[in-house]
């Protein structure tokens, strides 16, 4: 049988097609890998920002609780919140619901937790602190914490835990805009805070809370995540940071991170883990 001679042009064309296909496949794989790495990086950046955001408005809840305490005068509330007396508290008892305004002023005011605040927090409330059925809704006007813009609302409902401890459930929808950055972070969800110590005094410093809950969030640009507290977060009034507990974050049910606040030491350190690696972060 005679062999059929190969056409050199066809051979060159086939070889060229193989080379082009190989280049496209390599480019696609590289692009996918880079895209996944970029998603990982963005998610890590988002989680690091969220770790700070978790703490920023807990202080305002504490302020609302102090302001709703009939044992505490307005001037005492201001003293509990600000280090240098730069916050003022006013109370409108004629409106319905009644309103408390905490005004940190137009310039940064050093607060008890070591952070700087300016702007106003409005607390619209019914009932009194700790009385089951009482509620308080926090809203913000030109409000900044360490130059992070805070807007949105937090609604607190007071009740008791199954063990009889004072408990409050906070439903929140907050937007945080970092300083000198484009874009913002939105957080929404629910926190159940059980007070396990400190309810017998009007001081905020001896308060100890355990927090549970879940929620979701997003960042300008389309990054969306969900989160759930897996180990109750412990918050102590004498510390500016959450001292222990952990939160699990996931994006599209596939990228998962765990944020661990530590073993009870009062410091600004937390650990982020994705199962294969861990890294330390510093909280604001």
C-alpha positions as CSV (number, residue, x, y, z in Angstrom):
1,X,0.0,0.0,0.0
2,X,1.3,3.4,-0.9
3,X,1.8,5.9,1.8
4,X,0.0,9.2,1.4
5,X,2.3,12.2,1.6
6,X,1.5,14.7,4.4
7,X,0.7,18.3,3.3
8,X,3.3,20.6,5.0
9,X,0.7,23.4,5.2
10,X,-1.8,21.2,7.0
11,X,0.9,20.1,9.5
12,X,1.9,23.7,10.2
13,X,-1.8,24.7,10.6
14,X,-2.5,21.8,13.0
15,X,0.7,22.6,15.0
16,X,-0.3,26.3,15.2
17,X,-3.8,25.4,16.4
18,X,-2.3,23.2,19.1
19,X,0.0,26.0,20.3
20,X,-2.8,28.5,20.3
21,X,-5.0,26.1,22.2
22,X,-2.2,25.5,24.7
23,X,-1.7,29.2,25.2
24,X,-5.4,29.8,25.7
25,X,-5.7,26.9,28.2
26,X,-2.7,28.1,30.2
27,X,-4.0,31.7,30.2
28,X,-7.4,30.5,31.3
29,X,-6.0,28.4,34.2
30,X,-3.7,31.2,35.2
31,X,-6.6,33.6,35.1
32,X,-8.8,31.3,37.2
33,X,-6.0,30.8,39.7
34,X,-5.4,34.6,39.9
35,X,-9.1,35.2,40.3
36,X,-9.3,32.8,43.1
37,X,-6.3,34.3,44.8
38,X,-7.8,37.8,44.3
39,X,-11.0,36.6,45.9
40,X,-9.0,35.1,48.8
41,X,-7.2,38.4,49.3
42,X,-10.3,40.5,49.1
43,X,-12.1,38.2,51.5
44,X,-9.2,38.4,54.0
45,X,-9.2,42.2,53.7
46,X,-12.9,42.3,54.2
47,X,-12.8,40.0,57.2
48,X,-10.0,42.0,58.8
49,X,-12.2,45.2,58.4
50,X,-15.2,43.3,59.7
51,X,-13.3,42.2,62.8
52,X,-12.9,45.8,63.8
53,X,-16.5,46.7,62.8
54,X,-17.8,44.0,65.1
55,X,-16.6,46.1,68.0
56,X,-17.2,49.6,66.9
57,X,-20.9,50.0,67.8
58,X,-21.0,47.7,70.8
59,X,-19.9,50.7,72.8
60,X,-23.0,52.6,71.6
61,X,-25.2,49.7,72.9
62,X,-23.4,50.1,76.3
63,X,-24.1,53.8,76.2
64,X,-27.8,53.2,75.4
65,X,-28.1,50.8,78.3
66,X,-26.5,53.3,80.7
67,X,-28.7,56.1,79.5
68,X,-31.8,54.0,80.0
69,X,-30.8,53.2,83.6
70,X,-33.0,55.3,85.9
71,X,-30.2,55.2,88.5
72,X,-27.8,57.2,86.3
73,X,-28.0,60.9,85.8
74,X,-27.3,62.4,82.3
75,X,-24.1,63.9,83.4
76,X,-22.9,60.5,84.8
77,X,-23.7,58.9,81.5
78,X,-21.6,61.4,79.7
79,X,-18.8,60.7,82.2
80,X,-19.1,57.0,81.6
81,X,-18.7,57.4,77.9
82,X,-16.1,60.1,77.4
83,X,-12.7,60.4,79.1
84,X,-12.5,64.2,79.1
85,X,-16.1,65.1,79.4
86,X,-16.5,66.0,75.8
87,X,-19.8,64.1,75.4
88,X,-23.1,65.6,76.4
89,X,-26.4,63.8,77.0
90,X,-29.8,65.4,76.7
91,X,-33.2,63.7,77.3
92,X,-36.6,64.5,75.7
93,X,-39.2,62.9,77.9
94,X,-42.2,64.5,76.1
95,X,-41.8,62.9,72.7
96,X,-43.3,59.5,72.0
97,X,-41.1,57.4,71.8
98,X,-38.9,59.3,74.2
99,X,-35.4,60.3,72.9
100,X,-32.0,60.5,74.4
101,X,-29.3,62.3,72.4
102,X,-25.6,61.6,73.0
103,X,-23.5,64.4,71.3
104,X,-19.8,63.8,71.0
105,X,-19.3,67.2,69.3
106,X,-17.9,68.2,65.9
107,X,-14.3,67.3,66.7
108,X,-12.9,63.9,67.8
109,X,-13.8,63.1,71.4
110,X,-11.6,60.6,73.3
111,X,-13.9,57.9,74.8
112,X,-13.7,55.4,77.6
113,X,-12.7,52.6,75.2
114,X,-9.7,54.6,73.8
115,X,-11.4,55.3,70.5
116,X,-12.3,58.8,69.1
117,X,-15.9,59.7,68.3
118,X,-17.7,62.7,66.9
119,X,-21.2,63.4,65.8
120,X,-24.5,62.3,67.5
121,X,-26.2,59.1,68.5
122,X,-30.0,59.2,68.9
123,X,-31.7,56.7,71.2
124,X,-35.5,56.4,70.8
125,X,-36.9,54.2,73.5
126,X,-39.9,52.9,75.3
127,X,-39.7,51.5,78.9
128,X,-36.6,51.2,80.9
129,X,-33.3,49.4,80.8
130,X,-33.6,45.7,81.5
131,X,-37.4,45.6,81.7
132,X,-38.7,42.9,79.4
133,X,-40.6,44.4,76.5
134,X,-38.6,47.6,76.6
135,X,-37.0,48.7,73.3
136,X,-34.4,51.2,72.1
137,X,-33.5,52.1,68.6
138,X,-30.1,53.8,67.9
139,X,-29.6,56.0,64.8
140,X,-26.7,58.3,63.9
141,X,-26.1,61.8,62.6
142,X,-22.7,62.7,61.2
143,X,-21.2,60.0,63.4
144,X,-17.6,58.7,63.2
145,X,-15.6,56.3,65.2
146,X,-11.8,56.6,64.7
147,X,-12.8,58.5,61.5
148,X,-14.9,55.6,60.2
149,X,-18.3,56.8,59.2
150,X,-21.2,55.0,60.8
151,X,-24.8,55.1,59.5
152,X,-27.8,52.9,59.8
153,X,-29.6,51.6,62.9
154,X,-29.5,49.2,65.8
155,X,-32.7,48.1,67.6
156,X,-32.4,46.7,71.1
157,X,-35.1,44.5,72.8
158,X,-34.7,43.7,76.5
159,X,-35.7,40.4,78.0
160,X,-34.2,37.7,80.2
161,X,-32.1,34.6,79.4
162,X,-33.3,31.1,80.2
163,X,-31.0,31.2,83.3
164,X,-32.6,34.5,84.5
165,X,-29.8,36.8,83.5
166,X,-30.5,40.2,81.8
167,X,-30.5,39.7,78.1
168,X,-30.9,42.0,75.1
169,X,-31.3,41.2,71.4
170,X,-29.9,43.7,69.0
171,X,-31.0,43.7,65.4
172,X,-28.7,45.9,63.3
173,X,-28.2,47.2,59.8
174,X,-25.0,49.3,59.8
175,X,-22.8,50.8,57.1
176,X,-19.2,51.5,57.9
177,X,-17.1,53.8,55.6
178,X,-13.4,53.6,56.3
179,X,-11.4,56.8,56.3
180,X,-9.6,57.8,53.0
181,X,-10.9,54.7,51.2
182,X,-13.5,54.3,48.4
183,X,-16.4,52.0,49.1
184,X,-18.1,50.9,52.3
185,X,-19.0,47.8,54.3
186,X,-22.6,46.9,55.2
187,X,-23.3,44.6,58.1
188,X,-26.7,43.3,59.1
189,X,-27.9,40.6,61.5
190,X,-28.7,39.9,65.1
191,X,-26.7,39.7,68.4
192,X,-28.0,38.2,71.6
193,X,-26.1,39.6,74.6
194,X,-26.5,37.9,77.9
195,X,-25.1,39.9,80.9
196,X,-23.4,37.4,83.2
197,X,-21.9,40.0,85.6
198,X,-22.2,43.6,86.6
199,X,-25.9,44.2,86.6
200,X,-25.9,45.1,90.2
201,X,-24.1,48.4,89.6
202,X,-24.5,51.4,87.3
203,X,-20.9,51.2,86.2
204,X,-20.1,49.9,82.8
205,X,-16.6,48.7,83.8
206,X,-17.7,45.6,85.6
207,X,-20.2,44.4,83.0
208,X,-19.5,41.1,81.3
209,X,-21.5,39.8,78.3
210,X,-21.6,36.7,76.3
211,X,-22.8,37.2,72.7
212,X,-24.2,34.8,70.1
213,X,-25.8,35.4,66.7
214,X,-25.4,35.5,63.0
215,X,-25.7,37.8,60.0
216,X,-24.4,38.8,56.6
217,X,-22.6,41.7,55.0
218,X,-21.3,43.1,51.8
219,X,-18.6,45.4,50.5
220,X,-18.8,47.9,47.6
221,X,-17.8,46.0,44.6
222,X,-19.9,42.9,45.1
223,X,-18.2,40.9,47.9
224,X,-21.0,39.3,49.9
225,X,-20.6,37.0,52.9
226,X,-22.4,35.4,55.8
227,X,-21.2,34.8,59.3
228,X,-22.2,32.9,62.5
229,X,-20.7,33.0,66.0
230,X,-19.5,29.5,66.7
231,X,-18.1,30.2,70.2
232,X,-19.8,32.9,72.3
233,X,-18.0,36.2,72.1
234,X,-17.0,37.5,75.6
235,X,-17.1,41.2,76.1
236,X,-15.9,42.9,79.3
237,X,-16.6,46.5,80.1
238,X,-13.0,47.0,81.3
239,X,-11.6,46.1,77.9
240,X,-11.8,47.9,74.6
241,X,-11.8,44.6,72.6
242,X,-13.7,41.3,72.6
243,X,-11.5,39.0,74.7
244,X,-12.5,35.6,73.5
245,X,-14.9,33.7,71.2
246,X,-14.9,33.0,67.5
247,X,-16.9,33.7,64.3
248,X,-17.0,31.7,61.1
249,X,-17.3,33.6,57.8
250,X,-18.2,32.2,54.4
251,X,-18.6,33.5,50.9
252,X,-20.9,31.8,48.5
253,X,-20.7,28.8,50.8
254,X,-17.2,27.9,49.7
255,X,-14.6,30.4,51.0
256,X,-14.5,29.9,54.8
257,X,-12.6,31.7,57.4
258,X,-12.6,31.6,61.2
259,X,-11.9,34.6,63.3
260,X,-10.7,33.8,66.8
261,X,-10.5,36.6,69.4
262,X,-8.3,34.7,71.8
263,X,-8.5,33.0,75.2
264,X,-9.6,35.8,77.5
265,X,-6.6,38.2,77.4
266,X,-7.5,41.9,76.9
267,X,-5.5,42.8,73.8
268,X,-6.0,44.0,70.2
269,X,-4.9,40.7,68.7
270,X,-7.1,38.1,66.8
271,X,-6.3,35.1,64.6
272,X,-7.7,34.4,61.2
273,X,-7.7,30.8,60.0
274,X,-8.8,29.1,56.7
275,X,-8.0,25.6,57.8
276,X,-4.6,25.3,56.2
277,X,-3.0,28.5,57.5
278,X,-3.4,31.1,60.2
279,X,-2.3,34.7,60.6
280,X,-2.5,37.3,63.3
281,X,-4.4,40.6,62.8
282,X,-4.5,43.8,64.9
283,X,-7.9,45.1,65.8
284,X,-8.6,48.8,65.6
